[in-house]
Amino acid sequence: MPADDAKDQESPRADYTGVHEPQYRRIAAGEQPGWSSPEEVAGMLAQIDWALGLPGAPSAGRLLELGSGDGCLTERLAARPDWRVSGIDIVPLAIELAQKRLDAAGVRAELAAGEVTALPWPDHTFDLVVDSHCLHCIVNADRAACLGEVRRVLRPGGLLIVITMCGDPAYRQGGEFDPATRNLVRGGIAGRHFGTVESILSELAAAGFAVKQHRIWPARHELENDDLVAVAVA
Ligand SMILES: C[S@@+](CC[C@H](N)C(=O)[O-])C[C@H]1O[C@@H](n2cnc3c(N)ncnc32)[C@H](O)[C@@H]1O
């Protein structure tokens, strides 16, 4: 069976744009300021700085943010003089909003509308890839495809910092948790993947990464999950 047909038959299926675009419409309409709050962004930066403080971590170069959204974190990364920042997101409206945010802040980053399973950069382009809550949005076979692509665009020895929800879901938002796939499913669409610490570390190893360190960033609210922060070398 051709790969695309096999993907169409994956059940429950993915709809990355359908799941995420409505929130960007609300942001564009001024109903909320951004995907991530300033506190959440500060927390992510603290995790990234912890990872970059580990021995052998790169201190400058090219950085790719996966699922950069409306640029709440991108803006802060792009303000760092040692890094040349790129971001990718599947929702074109998110890219537009991120560009406006960067322009208003007077900082520059290269933003691409596209899928993390088909990164539009040549092999070995980046020194650092940051997953700022994108990988837990990726389900089924796309997870391995995404990690394979990340490894491809990292230079050998480059670093991947994963910041991703783990454990059983603390909130279900009208969805149902399928313990077999560990997907949260709503209306037949798998919108989030809640891996265990062990399963996520295994996925990284299966993609050829050497996991250097990991730790838990505890949930900030009752209706949130802990994040696994994993630092992996390509
Ligand atoms: C939870 S949001 C995080 C946004 C941003 N990183 C932040 O922390 O504010 C996840 C982002 O990943 C994007 N995304 C989901 N699936 C994707 C895919 N297959 N390819 C590229 N981006 C994707 C979504 O559109 C969304 O912007």
The ligand as an SDF file (V2000), in Angstrom:
LIG
                    3D

 27 29  0  0  0  0  0  0  0  0999 V2000
    1.4460   24.1610   21.4810 C   0  0  0  0  0  0  0  0  0  0  0  0
    1.7830   25.2190   20.1140 S   0  0  0  0  0  0  0  0  0  0  0  0
    3.2820   26.0150   20.6550 C   0  0  0  0  0  0  0  0  0  0  0  0
    3.5770   27.3190   19.9270 C   0  0  0  0  0  0  0  0  0  0  0  0
    4.8920   27.9940   20.3320 C   0  0  0  0  0  0  0  0  0  0  0  0
    6.0320   27.1190   20.1810 N   0  0  0  0  0  0  0  0  0  0  0  0
    4.8170   28.5040   21.7490 C   0  0  0  0  0  0  0  0  0  0  0  0
    5.4020   27.8560   22.6230 O   0  0  0  0  0  0  0  0  0  0  0  0
    4.1720   29.5320   21.9720 O   0  0  0  0  0  0  0  0  0  0  0  0
    2.3460   24.0330   18.9070 C   0  0  0  0  0  0  0  0  0  0  0  0
    2.6310   24.6270   17.5420 C   0  0  0  0  0  0  0  0  0  0  0  0
    3.0560   23.5840   16.6580 O   0  0  0  0  0  0  0  0  0  0  0  0
    2.4600   23.8060   15.3810 C   0  0  0  0  0  0  0  0  0  0  0  0
    2.3660   22.5210   14.6810 N   0  0  0  0  0  0  0  0  0  0  0  0
    1.5300   21.4790   14.9860 C   0  0  0  0  0  0  0  0  0  0  0  0
    1.7210   20.4840   14.1150 N   0  0  0  0  0  0  0  0  0  0  0  0
    2.6930   20.8730   13.2490 C   0  0  0  0  0  0  0  0  0  0  0  0
    3.3300   20.2560   12.1180 C   0  0  0  0  0  0  0  0  0  0  0  0
    2.9920   19.0190   11.7160 N   0  0  0  0  0  0  0  0  0  0  0  0
    4.2940   20.9520   11.4710 N   0  0  0  0  0  0  0  0  0  0  0  0
    4.6250   22.2130   11.8770 C   0  0  0  0  0  0  0  0  0  0  0  0
    4.0540   22.8460   12.9270 N   0  0  0  0  0  0  0  0  0  0  0  0
    3.1040   22.1890   13.6110 C   0  0  0  0  0  0  0  0  0  0  0  0
    1.1050   24.4030   15.6960 C   0  0  0  0  0  0  0  0  0  0  0  0
    0.5380   25.0980   14.6260 O   0  0  0  0  0  0  0  0  0  0  0  0
    1.4210   25.2910   16.8920 C   0  0  0  0  0  0  0  0  0  0  0  0
    1.7730   26.5750   16.4770 O   0  0  0  0  0  0  0  0  0  0  0  0
  1  2  1  0
  2  3  1  0
  2 10  1  0
  3  4  1  0
  4  5  1  0
  5  6  1  0
  5  7  1  0
  7  8  2  0
  7  9  1  0
 10 11  1  0
 11 12  1  0
 11 26  1  0
 12 13  1  0
 13 14  1  0
 13 24  1  0
 14 15  1  0
 14 23  1  0
 15 16  2  0
 16 17  1  0
 17 18  1  0
 17 23  2  0
 18 19  1  0
 18 20  2  0
 20 21  1  0
 21 22  2  0
 22 23  1  0
 24 25  1  0
 24 26  1  0
 26 27  1  0
M  CHG  2   2   1   9  -1
M  END
$$$$
